Amino acid sequence: MEPEQLKAIANQWMEHFNDRNLDGLLDLYHPQATHYSPKLKQRQPETNGLIQGKEALRAWWQDAFTRLPTLYYDLERLTASDDRVLMEYKRQLRGEADLLVAEVLRIDSGLIIESRVYHG
């Protein structure tokens, strides 16, 4: 895919996440996509931070949206090449310091097949 197409998917991802549009967010993912996050590892140690499939993604994000109603991601930049897009954003939550985050989306045939979160 072209870099602009990859960035368009990342922009949709960010929009759906911040709007709490769980179905729209999940529509961007392959049914067997994997997701790794240090926050996931903290909240669900048995996963070692890695989940697979849309139902696991749905449960993870629904829990986050319910527990953290003021959670917002402030996009700072996108970098895309080949089959990946790097999203750099600030994780903002009322009552907590902003957290710098980098998230890599690996995309195949227009769907996210892997996402990995890194905290700064």
N, C-alpha and C positions, 0 to 999 in steps of 0.2 A: 504494500500500500504506500501511497505517497505521504510524505510528512504532514501535509495539510489534512488529509483524511484521518490520520492517526490523532492529530490535535483536535479534530472535530469530535471524535469519539470521547476523548478526554474531557473536552468542554461539556459534552452531554452528561458524562459521568458526574462532573462537579455540580452541574445544575440539578440533576436528579437527586444527588446526595443532599445538597443544601435545601432542596424543596421537600425532602423526606418522601420522595416519589420512589418507593421501594420497587414497584413493578417496573417502572421505567429504568431504574438502575439495573435490576436483574435481567432485563431484556438485552443489555449490552454484553452479557456473559454467555459463554458456551455452557451447556448443561453440566459438564464435568470440570469446569474451571476450578483452579486452586487459588487460595488466598492465604498469605502469611502476614501476621501483624504482631509486633511486640505487645500491644494491648490485649490481643487475643490470648497470647501466651500467659499474661498476668491473670486475666479473668477466668480462663479455662486451661489450666496447666496441663490437663490430660491431652490436649490437642498439640502440645509443643508449639503452639502458634500457627498451626497449619490446618486449614479446613478445605474440603472439596465438595463441589456440587452446589446447585442453586438453592436447595433447601437449607443447607448449612449456612450459606451466605445470607439468606432471608432471616434465619433465626438470629444470626450475629448482628446484623444491622437493625433489625426490629428491636432487639434488646437495647442496643445503643441509643436508638431514637427515643425509646421509652424512658430509659434511665437518665439520659442527658438531653433534655429538651432544648437547651440553649447551644448545643454543639453546632459549630459552623466552621467550614473550611474556606479560608481566604486565599485564593489562587494567586501565586506570585509569578510563576513562569512554567512554560511547557517546552520540552525539547523532544523532538521526534526523529527517528531514523529506523530504517529497515522495518522491523516488526514490533518496535517498542516506542512507548512514549513515557517520558519522565515528567511527573507532575511535582512541582515544588509548591507547598502551601503552608499556611499557618493554621494549626488546629486551635480554635478559639472556643473557650467554654467559660461562661460567667463564673467567677470565683476562683479560677485557675490561671496561672501564667500561660501565655501563648506557647505552643510547642511547634518547633520547626519540623516539618515532615517532608520526606521525599517518598514518592510512590511510583513504582514502575509497573506499567500495564503492558503485558505482552499480548499481541493481537494477531489472530489468524482468521482469514476470510471474513473480516469485519466484526469478529467477536473477541472479547477478552478471554484468553485461555489461562492467564496467570496474572495475579497482582501480588506485589510484595511491598510492604511498608517499612520505611526506615525512619527512625526518630533522630533529630539533631540534638 
